[in-house]
């Protein structure tokens, strides 16, 4: 009896072993490679730091702002009042009574100067000989204000939201490409450099452009001659056909005929730029939305819709996932055998067999998940599969390209030895600059300081350089593990 039991146990063990082998040899998707190809933790907006509070509002008071302060106008008072209201509305849930600090920027950043909001409509307020915009966000060491015994405070770090209001940047400095881009002042390269630095430190960065009536001196920041004056006159005479300036009258005049000259009288509208920085991304976005809504209800800008905003960093894309991988109807099928594709353990797993020299193509279907997408005009979002730095499949066997409906994979088993291979593929949102008529920051930018006073010098360069930095960060929304068995 004992001998028969031993035989029975041995046979049962053998049958169990055979069953396991058969089960493992079935054509099914293997489990994910836990060491390398792991599920994606989709990026979410980080929580606001606990040590930020209130707001900082810094106003450029250089002489070039003088022409916005028109007699009898309350536009600048209204603008600044709306800035404060938008700040309070945006951060009210976190701070019911936020403290707002005001500073004024000329040759230095003056936070002790007392200026009432009504005084911002007085032309005499704008008397500084220059505006060192870089001091608004220059790290203390670079600003030259720190010592070993007394390190300087970061001008914007303690605030939930920091704002800069200015009419523009300086002319491009001769050493703009040097290792110290702000040595010669706040030109577009300097401002782009500082904004990109802040984005790298975790700040959200937003820019709003307002077209506001102006009558006063426009400073060219270079000597002008008669040929340049003719170009200015011709340019201004064509603005009536420009869609950005419908219903706005423009004129230029010059005092005398002597040359060279460096300024002239301009009447029309000019841009005011509002830069907003915040580590509280939700509050920063709420401020921009609140400010835009409030501005469009008031008679501050001209034309009445001349309020334009862009998020320069960080941007948010909607989560997108792989739902299916399949052979299209027109794909070669000789020597290829799709086995199975399904989502498991947070990944999309796909298994295919191929014979020697077989090639085909596959369509990858995607679906959007719920979530906010914040991508500015002039930036295109393209989803594509990109090989991750793990896997055993040799390079060149899978080639991916985005399509209108998803992603297309070109697969080849040419020069591939028999065996089992896998590739880990990231479904990645690629943000690309795609300039178009809808990109206000390109349309309202000027290439020089003298010819187009109704536009902002260097705006396109500044925005594009910050976007080049902030868009370069990969945004992975899903992951595919692709198993290929070469028979």
TALIN-V379399 format. One record per helix or strand. SS is the DSSP state (alpha for helix, beta for strand). FROM is the first residue (numbers start at 0). LEN is the number of residues. Records with the same first field share a line. If there is no record, write none. Layout:
# TALIN-V379399
SS->FROM-LEN + FROM-LEN
This chain:
# TALIN-V379399
alpha->1-24 + 62-6 + 74-17 + 116-5 + 122-3 + 132-4 + 139-4 + 187-13 + 225-12 + 238-3 + 242-3 + 280-17 + 439-4 + 458-13
beta->54-6 + 61-1 + 99-6 + 108-2 + 127-1 + 160-6 + 169-1 + 186-1 + 203-21 + 250-3 + 260-18 + 306-7 + 315-1 + 319-7 + 335-9 + 346-8 + 358-10 + 373-1 + 378-13 + 397-5 + 405-7 + 418-15 + 444-2 + 455-2 + 474-12
